[in-house]
Amino acid sequence: MLLFKRAALGLTLLFSMAAQSALAGAYDDSINAARMGDTGELTELLRQGLEADTVDASGNTLLMLAAREGQLEAVDLLLRSGARAGKRNPAGDSAMMMAVLKGYQPIVERLLAAGAPINHDGWTPLIYAAFQGQTDIARLLIERGADINQRAPNLATPLMFAARNGHIEIVKLLLDRGADTNVVNDQNRTAHSWALENGNTDIAELLERRVPSVLKVAPAQAKPKPAGGTLRVVIE
């Protein structure tokens, strides 16, 4: 009887180890499938019970991974399977924000249709579009109600990032929509001063022509440390 119990326990442990190994394999397969856009593999894994909002070691969902790599069909599949379009990773980035950074407008449109939020605290899709110079995406986001004066964690606005990085078409777009030109970030920079600091004299001159009262030099103030977001490393 004791021998039988030991054998049964051994079989149970073997089955448990095999199940754990299979789950680990399925997890790795799902991460790779999302990145590579392997909809066949994803479909099978989802059929077997894979959660559509499975995350990788960095907290990125399958939807984020697919969006970041421009895998439109995988994005569609995951959305149909219940993936939440508005989830954000520990850095505060969403699938839409990742797609915006890479310029994948069709994916941005899919995520908007799925109800992904445009406005929220911290970094936003429009801020990323302005930083990266994604003019068409910026226009789309504004048409859908994006806050043109949203402040990033470093207190900068989309206009300030566009001015900093020399994206004059986005600067024009934001000015046409009434963007505030007198905002100061946590480093005492304005859109005008940040443009000049980075050699974008055409943007500085545009700001002066369009808004004669534009704030050129900011008053001294305390400098709180910015926090979170993919762009933090770039701007500090």
Secondary structure, DSSP 4 states (H G I P E B T S, - for coil): -HHHHHHHHHHHHHHHHHHHHHHHHHHHHHHHHHHHT-HHHHHHHHHTT--TT-B-TTS-BHHHHHHHTT-HHHHHHHHHTT--TT-B-TTS-BHHHHHHHHT-HHHHHHHHHTT--S--SSS-HHHHHHHHT-HHHHHHHHHTT--TTPPPTTS--HHHHHHHHT-HHHHHHHHHTT--S----TTS--HHHHHHHTT-HHHHHHHHHH-TT---SPPP---PPP--STTHHHH-
